[in-house]
Amino acid sequence: MKFFRYISIILFGIILSMAFSKNIFLESLEIESKTNGIMLTLEMDSIPDQKDISAWQANSGWFYITLYKVNGDTNGLIPDMLQKGILDFQVIQGDESFQIGLRLKRSVENYEFSMNTKHNRIIGSLHYSTEYLSQLDPMKIKDRSLKRSGLPDGIKKWLYLTGTGVTLAGTLQNNGDKQVKTGFIILLSTFLIDQILKIV
């Protein structure tokens, strides 16, 4: 009788521990190569604790991210094509963790993981060394935020339409020389200001 009691207590403990140790499922993985490093986006069914995420740079050139208490489809998460800067990629499902491995051309010096609990998303930012970044030619770095675009499109379009309208109205009138000149000045000024702002 005592034997059955002990067995039922042990079984109850095992079932209870299984119920509370639910693993998180990694649904999708996106990798984006940037000039200063790699950005990872991990979509999950729920977010793990920050303490359950670890990462390190191995001497072999591989950078590893380990997600404890996480499961994932190792075949479905492998990207079709590797982006520039990524030499190899692997995912490994362990007993208690899921590991992502990236073999990169450059070693990662710093990394951070941001949690978006609203969308069950983890954003991993892997940054190359500052020594490597300091050697980059600033003229070759394509930064759209610094790109000069001249006059804003809405203002430029409005000025061109106004200049064209004033010029056409002046040509249709008998004494419209002033309007034609004004419209032409608006068109020419818009073009010159736009070009100057693109250079500066």
C-alpha positions as CSV (number, residue, x, y, z in Angstrom):
1,M,0.0,0.0,0.0
2,K,2.8,2.4,0.9
3,F,4.5,1.5,-2.4
4,F,1.5,2.6,-4.5
5,R,1.3,5.8,-2.4
6,Y,5.0,6.6,-3.2
7,I,4.6,5.8,-6.9
8,S,1.5,8.0,-7.1
9,I,3.4,10.9,-5.4
10,I,6.3,10.5,-7.8
11,L,4.0,10.4,-10.8
12,F,2.1,13.4,-9.6
13,G,5.4,15.3,-9.2
14,I,6.6,14.3,-12.7
15,I,3.3,15.4,-14.3
16,L,3.3,18.7,-12.3
17,S,6.9,19.5,-13.4
18,M,6.0,18.7,-17.0
19,A,3.0,21.0,-16.9
20,F,5.1,23.9,-15.5
21,S,8.2,23.4,-17.7
22,K,6.5,24.2,-21.0
23,N,9.1,25.0,-23.7
24,I,8.8,28.0,-25.9
25,F,8.6,27.5,-29.7
26,L,10.8,29.4,-32.1
27,E,8.5,30.1,-35.1
28,S,10.7,32.0,-37.5
29,L,14.1,33.5,-37.8
30,E,15.3,36.4,-40.0
31,I,18.9,37.4,-40.5
32,E,19.9,40.7,-42.0
33,S,23.5,41.6,-42.7
34,K,24.4,45.3,-42.1
35,T,27.6,47.3,-42.5
36,N,28.2,47.3,-38.7
37,G,27.1,43.8,-38.0
38,I,24.2,41.3,-38.1
39,M,20.5,41.8,-37.0
40,L,18.5,38.8,-36.0
41,T,14.7,38.8,-35.6
42,L,13.3,35.8,-33.7
43,E,9.5,35.2,-33.7
44,M,8.3,33.0,-30.9
45,D,5.0,31.8,-29.4
46,S,6.1,33.5,-26.1
47,I,9.2,35.4,-24.9
48,P,11.8,33.6,-22.7
49,D,13.4,35.2,-19.7
50,Q,16.5,37.4,-20.4
51,K,18.5,35.0,-18.3
52,D,17.6,32.1,-20.6
53,I,19.5,33.8,-23.6
54,S,23.2,33.6,-23.9
55,A,25.7,34.3,-26.6
56,W,29.4,34.1,-27.3
57,Q,32.1,34.5,-30.0
58,A,34.2,31.3,-30.5
59,N,37.8,31.4,-31.7
60,S,36.8,29.3,-34.7
61,G,34.9,32.3,-36.2
62,W,31.5,31.0,-35.1
63,F,29.1,33.2,-33.1
64,Y,26.6,31.2,-31.0
65,I,23.3,32.1,-29.5
66,T,21.7,29.7,-27.0
67,L,18.1,29.9,-26.1
68,Y,17.3,27.8,-23.0
69,K,13.8,26.2,-22.7
70,V,13.2,26.8,-26.4
71,N,12.4,24.4,-29.2
72,G,12.3,24.9,-32.9
73,D,12.1,23.2,-36.3
74,T,15.7,22.9,-37.3
75,N,14.9,22.3,-41.0
76,G,12.3,25.1,-41.3
77,L,14.6,27.7,-39.7
78,I,17.5,27.4,-42.1
79,P,17.5,30.3,-44.6
80,D,17.5,29.5,-48.3
81,M,20.4,31.9,-49.0
82,L,23.1,33.4,-46.7
83,Q,23.5,37.1,-46.8
84,K,26.8,38.9,-47.4
85,G,29.2,38.6,-44.4
86,I,27.7,35.2,-43.3
87,L,29.9,32.2,-44.3
88,D,27.8,29.4,-42.7
89,F,24.7,28.9,-40.6
90,Q,23.5,26.1,-38.3
91,V,20.7,25.4,-35.8
92,I,21.0,22.7,-33.2
93,Q,18.1,21.4,-31.0
94,G,19.4,20.2,-27.7
95,D,17.6,18.5,-24.8
96,E,17.1,21.8,-22.9
97,S,18.1,24.5,-25.4
98,F,18.0,25.7,-29.0
99,Q,21.3,26.9,-30.5
100,I,21.9,29.2,-33.5
101,G,25.4,29.3,-35.0
102,L,26.7,31.9,-37.4
103,R,30.1,31.7,-39.0
104,L,30.9,35.3,-39.9
105,K,33.7,37.0,-41.9
106,R,34.2,39.4,-39.0
107,S,34.1,38.6,-35.3
108,V,31.4,40.1,-33.1
109,E,32.6,42.4,-30.4
110,N,29.3,43.4,-28.8
111,Y,25.8,42.1,-28.8
112,E,22.4,42.9,-27.3
113,F,19.0,41.3,-27.3
114,S,15.8,43.4,-27.1
115,M,12.5,41.9,-26.2
116,N,9.2,42.9,-27.8
117,T,6.6,41.2,-25.5
118,K,3.7,42.6,-27.5
119,H,4.7,40.7,-30.7
120,N,6.6,37.9,-29.0
121,R,9.8,39.0,-30.8
122,I,13.4,39.1,-29.9
123,I,15.7,41.4,-31.9
124,G,19.4,40.5,-31.7
125,S,22.0,43.1,-32.6
126,L,25.5,41.7,-33.2
127,H,28.1,44.4,-33.7
128,Y,31.4,44.0,-35.4
129,S,34.5,45.3,-33.7
130,T,35.1,49.1,-33.6
131,E,38.5,48.5,-35.1
132,Y,36.9,47.0,-38.2
133,L,34.4,49.8,-38.4
134,S,37.1,52.5,-38.1
135,Q,38.8,51.0,-41.2
136,L,35.7,51.3,-43.4
137,D,35.8,54.0,-46.1
138,P,33.0,56.5,-45.2
139,M,32.4,57.2,-48.8
140,K,31.5,53.6,-49.5
141,I,29.0,53.3,-46.7
142,K,25.5,53.8,-48.1
143,D,23.5,55.5,-45.4
144,R,20.1,56.5,-46.6
145,S,19.5,58.7,-43.6
146,L,22.4,61.0,-44.7
147,K,21.5,61.0,-48.3
148,R,20.7,64.5,-49.5
149,S,17.4,64.6,-51.4
150,G,17.0,68.3,-52.2
151,L,13.6,69.9,-51.6
152,P,10.9,67.7,-50.2
153,D,8.8,66.1,-52.9
154,G,5.6,67.8,-51.9
155,I,7.0,71.3,-51.9
156,K,9.0,70.7,-55.1
157,K,5.9,69.4,-56.9
158,W,3.8,72.3,-55.7
159,L,6.4,74.9,-56.8
160,Y,6.7,73.3,-60.2
161,L,2.9,73.2,-60.7
162,T,2.6,76.8,-59.5
163,G,5.4,78.0,-61.8
164,T,3.9,76.1,-64.8
165,G,0.4,77.4,-64.0
166,V,1.5,81.0,-63.8
167,T,3.6,80.7,-67.0
168,L,0.7,79.2,-68.9
169,A,-1.8,81.8,-67.6
170,G,0.6,84.5,-68.7
171,T,1.0,83.1,-72.2
172,L,-2.8,83.0,-72.6
173,Q,-3.3,86.7,-71.7
174,N,-2.5,89.6,-74.0
175,N,-0.4,91.5,-71.4
176,G,0.9,88.5,-69.5
177,D,4.6,89.1,-69.9
178,K,5.0,89.7,-66.1
179,Q,3.2,86.5,-65.3
180,V,5.4,84.5,-67.8
181,K,8.5,86.0,-66.2
182,T,7.2,85.3,-62.7
183,G,6.3,81.7,-63.6
184,F,9.7,81.1,-65.3
185,I,11.5,82.5,-62.2
186,I,9.5,80.2,-59.9
187,L,10.4,77.2,-62.2
188,L,14.1,78.1,-62.4
189,S,14.4,79.0,-58.7
190,T,12.8,75.6,-57.7
191,F,15.2,73.7,-59.9
192,L,18.3,75.6,-58.7
193,I,17.4,75.4,-55.0
194,D,16.7,71.6,-55.3
195,Q,20.1,71.1,-57.0
196,I,21.9,73.2,-54.4
197,L,20.3,71.3,-51.5
198,K,21.4,68.0,-53.0
199,I,25.0,69.1,-53.1
200,V,25.1,70.7,-49.6
